[in-house]
């Protein structure tokens, strides 16, 4: 191999190694960001995604169970309009939030009263989806 070919080969190898290093750093950063999402960040995203507006009857409304009590079960239920909400995104955010709350409770040995949060009814009232219980939207 001539010195010129050797130099070109070494340069290519160095360039490939640098590119791989940058790609790995970007992937690690994205993974760390996903892992470091705090429950309050997810709850804010839920609030941004959810829409109670735009129902014409009760069938247009649904409930999202959110959070996780130390003894199990959701912390609250949020009403939303299926017509104006990205349901798949909302359910995914709700599941992530509940998993993070459950993990937090387990890691910190959080105790609770073990009172079950009753699942409220949901109704369309003046084009808004509302729960039939005022206690259903209080996150602890």
Secondary structure, DSSP 8 states (H G I E B T S, - for coil): --HHHHHHHHHHHHHHHHHHHHHHHHHHHHHHHHHT--HHHHHHHHHHH---B--SSGGGEEEEEE---TTSS-SEEEEEESSSS-HHHHHHHHHHHHHHHHHHHHHTT------------EEEETTEEEES-GGGG---
